[in-house]
Structure formats: C-alpha cells, structure tokens
C-alpha cells in the first residue's frame, strides 16, 4: 500500500492551504462588485467554504510538522 511521509503531507497540505486561501480571499474581494443580493450571499458562502478548506489544510500542515519532529509520539509504534 502507498504511504505518505510526514514531510510529503506537510508540503502537500501547505500547497493546498495557499491554493484554497487564495481562492477564498479572491472570492471575498470580488463580492463587492455583485449587485444581486442573493448572488452576493451565495458567493460569500462559497468564499468562506474555501477559507474553511484552507483552515483544514493548515491544520493538516501543522499536525504533519509535529509528526515529522516527533512531538506526537514515535512514528514507528
């Protein structure tokens, strides 16, 4: 079976964090130009969803870094 190392998980989650964060921030910045109230509410919710995904990726990134440093216990157990 394929296993990911802690370093690979860290870098993958970091890339995902920046990608999702960029989409979320761009979405929130673009909301000002929308005049329809329902469309604006939908776009804002969609942007916050992307920022939530960025937060999850950041959590994975932090946990992977802690695993790589051995702060969460030994990896060979």
N, C-alpha and C positions, 0 to 999 in steps of 0.2 A: 504494500500500500504506500501511497505517496504521503510523506510527512513534511510539514513546513518547519523550518528552523525559526527560532525567536527573532533572529536578525531579519530574515525574509518577511516575517509577519510585520515587524516594525516598519520596514521600508514600504511594503505594500499598503499598510494602513496609513502611513504618512502621505503617500501619493493620493490615496482615496480621500483623506482629510482635506488636502489642498484642492482637489477637484470638486468635491461636494461643497466645500466652503465657498469656493469661487462662484459656483452656480447659485448658491443661496444668497450671497451678498449681491451679486449682479441682479438677481430677481427682486430683492428688496429695493435696490436703487432704481429699477425700472418701473416700479409700481406707481411712481409719481405721475407718469405720463398717461396712465389709464383713466379714462373719464367715466366709464360704466362702473357703477358701484359693485355689482355682482361679480364682474370680471376682476375687479381690483381685489375683492375679498378672496376669490379663488387663487389669484396669482400670489397674494400674500401668504396664504396657507401652503401653497406649493413651495414657495421660497423657504418658509420655516421648516417644512419637511426636509428639504435639502440640508439646512443647517442642523437639523436633528441627526441626519445621517453623518454629517461631519463630526458631530459630538461623539457618536458611537465609534467612528473611525479613530478619533483622538483617544478614546478610552482603550481601544484595542492597541493603539500605538504605545500608550503608557504601560499597559499590562505586559506587552511584549518586551519593552525595555527593561521592566523589572524582572521578567523571567530570564532575559539574557544576562543580567547582572547577578542572578541567583538570589534575589531578595524575596522571592515567593517560595523558597524551598529548593531542594535539589531537583534537577531535571531528570536524573537517572533513576528515580524511585518508581 
